[in-house]
Amino acid sequence: MQFIDLITQKNRIRERVMQRLEAIVDHGQYVMGPEVPELEKQLAAYVGTKHCVSCSSGTDALLMPLMAMGVGPGDAVLTTPFTFVATAEVISLAGATPVFVDVLPGTFNIDPDLVGAAVGQARAKGLNPKALIPVDLFGLPADYGRLEQVAAENGIWILEDAAQGFGGTFRGRRAGCFGLVGATSFFPAKPLGCYGDGGAVFTDDDELDRVLRSVRVHGQGDGDDKYFNVRIGINGRLDTMQAAVLLEKLAIFDDELVARQRVADAYSSRLRGRVEVPEVPSGYTSSWAQYSVLASCTAERERIMGALQQAGIPSVVYYRIPLHLQKAYLDLGYAKGDFPISEDFSSRVFSLPMHPYLKDEDIEEICAVILKA
Ligand SMILES: Cc1ncc(COP(=O)(O)O)c(C=O)c1O
């Protein structure tokens, strides 16, 4: 059994993808070919923002807005310690300091009520709080109603990390559209993934869109001369071939979201009450990047995961070590106990196979093994 089955999906779209790839081989515009703006137009319409700037990965999609907004040394950027390392890594790459804020019990997302205190802590350390990066973890958007309010109260702007949330909604609006700017990843395992690395940035802000496009190509200026550089940038372009793959995947994405919801419902109806299943609060939908549950303790998690492994069923722990306890972040001076909810989740969480093509009999088998263990 696969944790994520990309082959069944590939079989469904293979012919159309191959036609598009052949067209690119023939037209020869391998970098920034016409498929790139075509995709950006469709993605902006899908997310509901004025602009979409595609790029080379989800990590660059997070880094580019920080660079474009001039975040740097002396600045603090707030985020959660219960996320993939890239969310905090980009803050460090920009030269700023990550300031962590614990997550909410009940969801895996940042707690809006703790943001104000974290801003105060950053200021007490002599840092200038600039931005907040909430993460739509496992596919569920964060609470942008409260977060946008708290960010405004504290004079900071929001960069939404929708790497996992793409396709999810909050109050009818799609992940990627929240805050000043949103970022997503098209890593193959993501809800909308390409056949390599890719990402995108979303914003309604015309000036930010202009600067992001410059940052994406080595800080080039607006003029015709591409060797006219006005700022420090990166090589952050999305390959034309990846754009073509994404155009075909986007065409079936809504259908796949329905299938993911079916899988999540099937899991939850069997497992609720036996392990803590992920609940989607009213007003939200999840893209189910992961189906993650909580065991009652670490020993129970290891026992269940061991039983799954014995049955040939893959399961994964996202994330075993919260970022404030990672070796790379020891210099920030955090200690065990600083973020109790994240630490508790890290000790009990595990994720089950999740993809739109998971069969009912596989779900039955996975749940039977868990219930027996
Ligand atoms: C929450 C989160 N942020 C950022 C990233 C980085 O995306 P990428 O791997 O495309 O650089 C990922 C995925 O890997 C992620 O899960």
PDBQT file of the ligand as one rigid body, heavy atoms in Angstrom, charges set to zero:
ROOT
HETATM    1  C1  LIG A 401       4.096  23.740   5.725  1.00  0.00    +0.000 C 
HETATM    2  C2  LIG A 401       5.127  23.737   4.636  1.00  0.00    +0.000 A 
HETATM    3  N1  LIG A 401       5.751  24.871   4.323  1.00  0.00    +0.000 NA
HETATM    4  C3  LIG A 401       6.664  24.911   3.345  1.00  0.00    +0.000 A 
HETATM    5  C4  LIG A 401       7.004  23.795   2.617  1.00  0.00    +0.000 A 
HETATM    6  C5  LIG A 401       8.085  23.892   1.605  1.00  0.00    +0.000 C 
HETATM    7  O1  LIG A 401       7.701  23.531   0.314  1.00  0.00    +0.000 OA
HETATM    8  P1  LIG A 401       8.755  22.938  -0.732  1.00  0.00    +0.000 P 
HETATM    9  O2  LIG A 401       9.123  21.566  -0.299  1.00  0.00    +0.000 OA
HETATM   10  O3  LIG A 401       8.025  22.983  -2.030  1.00  0.00    +0.000 OA
HETATM   11  O4  LIG A 401       9.928  23.861  -0.742  1.00  0.00    +0.000 OA
HETATM   12  C6  LIG A 401       6.345  22.588   2.894  1.00  0.00    +0.000 A 
HETATM   13  C7  LIG A 401       6.556  21.344   2.131  1.00  0.00    +0.000 C 
HETATM   14  O5  LIG A 401       7.473  20.714   1.944  1.00  0.00    +0.000 OA
HETATM   15  C8  LIG A 401       5.403  22.544   3.944  1.00  0.00    +0.000 A 
HETATM   16  O6  LIG A 401       4.761  21.415   4.275  1.00  0.00    +0.000 OA
ENDROOT
TORSDOF 0
